[in-house]
Amino acid sequence: QVQLVESGGRPVQAGGSLRLSCAASGRTFSNYWMGWFRQAPGKEREFVAVITLSSSYTYYADSVKGRFTISRDNAKDTVFLQMNSLKPEDTAVYYCAARPVYGGSYYSARSYDYWGQGTQVTVSS
């Protein structure tokens, strides 16, 4: 089991920045790709970003590319999502998730075995 706890979500004005954190405990954090997903009211959960084991590769949804940056600190079992130039359409509950190395497509929520409880990000215009 991997337990994930997100933090850092809060109300912010458009154009502002936030840094989300996700602290992991349980199984070896460095054995998992770590991803961020988000879900807005009435919409399906969507992929935001993912980072590989040793941070060699990162992948982003087109909607956040150039504005968001995912990173991880394996020594502290933590993954981060730096969000800049926030827009109202970024409003959602943000979830971090852990994907096994040999899991399925990184952009599919079904490929992730463990999830946090989510943290709310609200961007006002």
Buried (B, 14 or more C-beta within 10 A) or exposed (E): EBEBBBEBBEEBEEEBEBEBBBBBEEBEBEEBBBBBBBBBEEEEBBBBBBBBBEBEEBBBBEBBEEBBBBBBEBEEBBBBBBBBEBBEEBBBBBBBBBBEEEBEEBBEBEBBBBBBEBBEBBBEE
